[in-house]
Amino acid sequence: TVSGWESGWQKFKRQHSIDWRWKDVRAKALTDVSRERGRDAAQALAAHASGTTTEVYIRARDRVIVQPVK
């Protein structure tokens, strides 16, 4: 059942100190698609009727690319 799966998931998260939600994974995926292919592609992937909804999921931070320390 849905409630059984949810309670199992919550227990697993507690046992393994996981501090994220499925919504976070969706936001990461939509942010990556938006950066690589544009907001319209992210909106299509999410099947959102409105770009405003997609904007809620897209993370607004700029990427900073750094070189590894040698």
C-alpha positions as CSV (number, residue, x, y, z in Angstrom):
1,T,0.0,0.0,0.0
2,V,1.0,3.6,-0.3
3,S,1.0,4.2,3.4
4,G,3.1,1.0,3.9
5,W,5.7,2.2,1.4
6,E,5.7,5.6,2.9
7,S,6.3,4.3,6.4
8,G,9.1,2.1,5.1
9,W,10.7,4.9,3.3
10,Q,10.6,7.2,6.4
11,K,12.2,4.4,8.4
12,F,14.9,3.9,5.8
13,K,15.6,7.7,5.8
14,R,16.0,7.8,9.5
15,Q,18.3,4.8,9.6
16,H,20.6,6.2,6.9
17,S,20.4,9.9,7.8
18,I,18.9,10.8,4.5
19,D,17.7,14.4,4.4
20,W,16.0,14.8,1.0
21,R,12.7,14.2,-0.6
22,W,11.7,12.9,-4.0
23,K,10.7,16.5,-4.9
24,D,14.4,17.4,-4.5
25,V,15.4,14.8,-7.1
26,R,12.8,16.1,-9.5
27,A,14.1,19.7,-8.9
28,K,17.7,18.6,-9.6
29,A,16.7,16.9,-12.9
30,L,14.7,19.8,-14.1
31,T,17.5,22.3,-13.1
32,D,20.0,20.2,-15.1
33,V,17.8,20.0,-18.2
34,S,17.0,23.7,-18.0
35,R,20.7,24.6,-17.8
36,E,21.6,22.3,-20.7
37,R,18.6,22.7,-23.0
38,G,16.5,25.6,-21.7
39,R,13.5,26.2,-19.6
40,D,11.1,25.0,-22.3
41,A,12.7,21.6,-22.4
42,A,12.5,21.3,-18.6
43,Q,8.8,22.3,-18.8
44,A,8.1,19.7,-21.4
45,L,9.9,17.0,-19.4
46,A,7.9,17.9,-16.3
47,A,4.7,18.0,-18.3
48,H,3.8,21.4,-16.7
49,A,1.1,23.4,-18.5
50,S,2.7,26.6,-17.1
51,G,6.3,27.7,-17.1
52,T,5.6,29.3,-13.8
53,T,5.2,25.9,-12.2
54,T,8.5,24.8,-13.8
55,E,10.3,27.8,-12.3
56,V,9.3,26.6,-8.8
57,Y,11.4,23.5,-9.4
58,I,14.4,25.0,-11.2
59,R,17.1,26.0,-8.8
60,A,18.2,29.6,-9.3
61,R,21.8,29.3,-8.2
62,D,24.5,29.8,-10.8
63,R,27.0,27.0,-11.3
64,V,30.5,27.7,-10.3
65,I,33.1,25.5,-12.0
66,V,36.3,25.1,-10.0
67,Q,39.5,23.3,-10.7
68,P,40.5,20.5,-8.2
69,V,43.2,21.3,-5.7
70,K,46.5,19.6,-6.6
